[in-house]
Amino acid sequence: MSGSRVVVIGAGIAGLAAAHRLAQRGAHVTVLEASDRVGGKLLPGEIAGARVDLGAESMLARRPEAVALAREVGLDDRLQPPATATASIWTRGALRPMPKGHVMGVPGTAEALAGVLSEEGLARIAQDAELPRTEVGDDVAVGEYVAARLGREVVDRLIEPLLGGVYAGDAYRISMRSAVPQLFQVAKTHTSLTEGVREIQARMAANQQTGPVFMGIEGGVGTLPLAVADSVRARGGEIVTGAPVTELRREPSGGWRVVAADRVVRADAVIVAVPAPAAARLLRAEAPEAATELDTVEYASMALVTLAYRRSDTALPAGSGFLVPPVDGRTIKASTFASQKWGWIADENPDVVVLRTSVGRYGETKILERDDTALVDVSRHDLREATGLEATPLETRVTRWTDGLPQYPVGHHARVARIREHVAKLPGLALCGAQYDGVGIPACIAGAHAAVDQIQGDLTAVRELTANPVQSLHGGAGE
């Protein structure tokens, strides 16, 4: 690897993590990014003088990749866990405490969901122990399987908002094998789902990890890609923004030719770290079968509405915020009380309270056709209904993430395996990004590291990720 020339296409966190690993190993790295900034879905911003995240705001700390990368690029002293891990769910007309004792919304006992489900819903869970086995085959939708075992109310009032916070997707379409692999494994080996969940919980208790489940960064998670980019440059890497790649071709000599704007870059290897539509366009000439598979990846769009208030005007419920089940017919799908969730925001801005709401799920396009003012208005309406917040905000910001979240439907794992099988036929080419092995920050970094190994001829990590994608958990409320 030392001395080889590698082009990374895309400067989201996956592309930057790949570039960082390459630079550490002595490669000459050039990162080409179509937009005018690095970071992708990680975006630092400001509102009413307060530093905030306008994209993803937390990262799973129970996986090592994200926290380790932050430490490697000098952010160790800025890592901070949430100030509170207590969240609520706004359902059946009230804010109710988020239940504990479940695995991504699936309980080990009916009592774990008391207060969120109706008496009928709780009684339906108990039938799981008496039902015959539900076959899952090679994959099954989370909602379909859980509804068959425990009833639709569990799915509609808890699993939907939790999975919606990760994928902005539909639980009745999302792959259990890819999105909640723990549940898929017990579904294959247990007749009773609740019994399987209790086994997962017992195993987790026996191997109890210390430390927080999630981690943030003082100044925002959006500062992570900036620090990674600085580290890449410090190691001699080049990062070029405003450079959309228009052509990727294999050279007769065995290397690669990359055309971006007015420049041609020749490389020994290329890592493609862009969303599926862009990756499909780039691979069309050299890996048409992979491009055809990438064309089938669907995305959900969403918007984040960030609002700043005078602290003297607000009296929010305790906790980090709340999730909203789609079945309740509200417009927002979640709200994060950012100033309560992240101590550094409150410490830096004692007179200001920052909240954010998220709007939009897979298949919901009408709401996102509204202008920014309308999205702010509907967010304020729902916040007032949920919390009683009547005050007028000091400032608002709407951040739209069009086609921001790849969907993981049933069969996702098989599609990823086929894509990688086609790409593996081309030496010196690898892929990474949120559309493959998990949408969270650690998953994107793990995929990036595996891609670096792949172009060096080591497929071990790629095979492991393809077989066992990284579960992306919900980081509280309003992810």
N, C-alpha and C positions, 0 to 999 in steps of 0.2 A: 504493500500500500504506500509506503514512503516514497515520495517523488512522483507518484502517479497523478494524472490530471483528472479531476472528477467535476462534473457539472451537476448541481442540484437545481431542479426546476420547481420553484415555489418556496416562498419564505414565510409560510406559516410555522407553527411550532414544530411540526414534523420535519419540514425541510431544514429548519435551523438546527434542530437536534441532530439530524443526519450530518449537516455540514460541520457541526461542532465535533462530533465523533470522528469524522474524516480528518479534520484539522489536527485533532489529538494524535492521530496515527500517522501524521506526516504527509498527508496528501495535499496537493495544490487544489484548492476548492474555489469554484465560482458558483455563486448562487444567483439565479435569474428570477426576478419577481415581476409579474405583470403590473401590479398596482404601484402606488407611490409610497408604500410603507411596508414594513415587515410586521409579522405577528398574526395575520389571519384573523381568527375569531377571538384572539386575545387583544383587547384594545383599551389602553388607559385613556382616561379623559378627566374632565373637570366640570363641576356644576356648583354655582354659587361659591366659588373659591375652594371647594372641597375636591380633593383627588378621589376618583372613583374608577371602577371598571365599567366599561360600556359593552363588554362581551362577557365571556366566562369569568367567574369571580372566585372560584375555589378549585382545588385539585385534591384528588384522593391521595391521602398520605399512607394508607395501608399497602399501597404498591410503592416500590422504591424509586421509580424512574424520575418522576417530576421533582420530588424534593431533592433527590441526588443531583439533578441537573442544576437546580437553583443554587445549591451549595457550590457546585463546581464553578459557577460563573459569578461567585462573590455575593450571593444574596442570603447567606446563612443567617446573618444577624437581623434580617428583615422578615424571616418566616414567622407567621403567627397563626395559631389555630383560631377558629371562631370563638368570640367572647361568650356565646351561648349556643348550645346545640338543641335548644328546645324550640320546636316549631308546632304549628297548628294546621288543621285542615278545615276549610270553610265549607261546610256541607250541612244539608238539611236545616238551613236557616241560621246557623250559628258557627262561631269559631270554636272548634273542639280540639283538645290536645292530640297531637300526632301520636297514634298508638306505638307502643314498643312491643318487642317480642314477635317480630315478623321478619320475613326475608323478602324484601322488595314488595311488601304489601301482603304476602301470603303468611297467614298466622300458623303458629304451632297448635294453638287452641282457640276456640271461639271467643273465650273471655278476653283475649288480647285485643279484640276489635270492639269491645263493649264501649258504647258511647258514640261510635262512628256509624255502626250498622244498626238497622232496625232489629226488633226482636225476631222477626221472620228471617232476616238475613243471618243472624247469629244461629238460629235453629237449623238453617240450611247447612251451615258449616259442619254441624255434628253428623250429618248424613254421610260425610266423606268416609268414615270408618266402616260403613255398611255397604258402600257401593262396590261393584265389581271393578276389576282393573281397567284403567283407561290407557289404551296403547298410544304411544307417542311416535312410533316409527323413527325416521331419520331426523325429524324436526317437527315442531308443532307451534302454533301461535300461543303466546302466553295467555291471552284472554280466553281463547277457546278451551284450553286445557283446564285452567283454574275455574272457569265457569262451570265446566262439566263436573268437577270435583266438589267445589265449594259454593257454587251459585254465582249469578251475575253481580250481585250486590258487592261482593268483595272486589271484583274487577272494576266495577263502575265507580265505586266510592274511594278506593285506595290505590289499586294497582294502576289505573288510568292516570291519576295525577302524578304518581311517582315516576312511571315510565315517561309520561308526557314531559316531565321536567328534564329528563335526560335526552329524549329523542324528538320531542314535540310530535310524537307519533300516536298511532292507534294500537292499543294493547291487543286488539283482536286481529292485528296483522303482524305484530312484532314477533320475531323468532325467539322462542325460549332458549334454544340451543346457543344462540349468539348473544342474546341480551342478558339472560339470567342462567348461565350455565350450571350453577349449583342446583337450581330447581330441575333442570333437564336431567341431570344425573340421577337425582332421587326419583324422578318420574319414571325413569327406565327401570329402577330396581325396587320400587315400593308400590304396593297397591294403594295405600293411604297416603295422600299428599301431606296431611298434617303430621303424620308420623315421620315422614321424610324430613319435614321442616324441623321437627324437634331433634332429629338426628344431626342436622346441620348446626343447629344451635348448640347442641352438646359438644360437637366437634370444635366449634368456635370458642366455646367456654374453656375447653381443655387446652386449646392453643392460643389462649388470650394474648393478643398483642397489646403492648403498652403504648401510650401516646395517643394523640388525636386521630380520628378517622380521616378528617379533612384538614387542609392547610390553606391559608392565604398568604399574601405577601404585602407587607406595609407599602403603600403606594399603589397597590393593585396587582393582581396576577398579570395584567397587561404589561407590566414592566419586565416580566420574565423574558419574552422574546427580544426585547431591546438589549438586555444584558447578555443573552446568548449571542446576538449579532455582534456586539462589541467584542466578545471573547473570540469569535471566529475571525474578526478583522485583526485582532491582536496577534493571532497565530498565522497571519499572512493570507487569510482567505479574503476573497472579493465578493461583495454583495451589491448587486446592481438592481435597483428598483426602476419602475417604468420601462421594463424590458420584457414584454410578452413574447414567449417563444412561439414561433410560427411553423417550425419544421424540426423534426428529429429523424435523422437517417443514419443507418449503419454505413460505415466507410468500407470500401473494398479491403483495406488493410486490417480491418477488425475493430477499429475504434469507432467513435461516434462524432457526427457533425450536428451541431445545434445552431439554429438560426434564430436570433432574437433581435428585433428591431433592425438596426443598421450594422449589427455585428455577427460574425460567424465564429463560434467557439468549437474547437476540436478537443475531444476528451477521450481518455481511456475507458471511462465508465460514466453512466448517467443514472441519477436517482430522480424519479418523477414523483413529486410530492404536492400535486395539485388535485382539486376535486375531480370527481369522475367525468363530468362532461369535457373538461379541458384535457384530462389524461386520455380520454378516448380519441380526441382529435389528434393528439401528438402520436399516439400509437397506431393510428389507422394504417400508415404505410408499412411499418415493419412488423406489427403484431395485430393484424386485423381481427383475429378471433378474440383476443383480449379486449380490443376496442369495442367489439360488438357486445361483450358481456358488460363492460363499463357503461355502455349506452342504456342499460336496463336499470341502473341505480337511480332511485328516486330520492328527492330531497323535500324537506319541509322548510317553509319560510316562517319567520317570526319577527317580532319587534320587541325591543326593550324600551320601556318608558321610565326614565329616571326623573325623580321629583325632589326638590329641596325645599324645606320648610323652616320657618323660625322655630327653634325649640320651644319657645314660650307659647307657641300656638298649637302644639301637638301633645297628645297624651295617648301613646300607642299601647296596645297590649304587650305583655312581656314576650320575649322570644325573638327568634330570627325572622319570623314572617309566617306565611301560610300558603298552602296549596289549595287548588280549586278543582274538584271533579267536573269534567265536562257535562255529566248527567244533570248537574244543577242548573245548567243554562246560563251561567255567567259569561262575561266576555273575557276578563282576564283569567289566566290559568294559574297564576301564582303572584305573590308579592314578597319581596325581601325587604326587611327593615335593616338596611345596610349599616346604619349608624349603631344599631344594637348588635348586629352580627359581627362586625369588625371593630375591635376596640380602637384601632389606629384612626379610623374615620372620626369616631366620637372625640378622641383625644386631640386631634388636629383642629376640629371644628366644633367647639363646645356650644356654640349658639345656633348651630344648623343641624337639622335632622334630614338624612337622605334616605329615600325609599326608592324601590323600583318595582315595576310590574312587568310581566311578560304576556304577550298577546300573540295568538296564532298557533295552530297545530297543523299536522299533515292533513291536506284536503280542505283546509279553511283558507279561502282566498278572499272572500268578501270583506272580512274585517280589515285585512291589510291593504285593501284598496282605499280605505279612508285616509284623509290627510293627517298630518301630525297633530293638529289641533283637536281633531275628532278622537284620536287615540288617547291623547291626554285627558280629554273630557270623560271618555268612558272609563279610563283608569281611575280618575277621581271619583266618579260615581260609584264604582265597585268598592273602592277603598272606604268611601263614606258608609256604604251599606254594611261592610264587614267590620269596620273598626270605629265608626262614628267620626272619622276625621273630616271636619268641615272647613278647615283653613284653606286659604289661597296660597299656592306654592310661590316661593321666591323666584324659582326658575325651573324650567322643564327641558328635558332633552329626549328626543326619540331616535333610537338607533335601529335601523332596519337590517335584518340579516336574511336577505333574499336567498333562497336555496341554501340555507346555512347548515342544516343538519341532515346528513345522509340517513336513509331509512334502512332498517335491518329486518326485512320480511322473512317469512318462513323460507328456508333454503339459502339464506345468506351465506352460510359457511361453505356450501357447495359452490356457489358462484365465486367466492373469493379463491377457493382452491383451483377452480378452472382458470381464472385470470392468472394466477401465479404459475400454473402449469404451462400456459402459453408463453408467459414472459421468460420463464426459466430456459426456454430454447434459445434465448438471445444473450450470450455472454456479455457481462458488463452493464446489465440493465436491471433495475429493481424499482419497486413501487412502495410508497408508504402514504399514510394519511388516514383521516377519520372514517373513510368508507370501507376499511378493511377489517381491522381487529378490535374496534371499540372507539367510541366517540370522545372519551375523556382524554385529558392531557397525558396521564401516564401511558394510556394505550397508544396514543400518537407517537410518543417518545420511544416506547418499546418497539413499535413498528419501524421507526426510523433506524434504530440500532440494528434491528434484524436486516434491514435493507443494506446497511453498510457491510454487515457480515456477508450478505449474499453476493455482493459484487466482488468480494474477496474469495468467493468460492465456498463459503461455509453456509449451508442451508439449514442448519440445526434450529436456529431461532425462528426462522420463517416457518418451518414445519410445525414447530411448537405453537406459535401464534395462530396459524391457520387451523390447527386442531383444537386449540383452547384460547379463544379470544378473551380479551381483558374485560371483565364486567365493569360497566360504568355505573356507579351508584349515584343516587341523588344526594346532593350536598346540603340538604336542609330545606330551604324554601326559596323558590324563585330562581333556580339555576337557569 
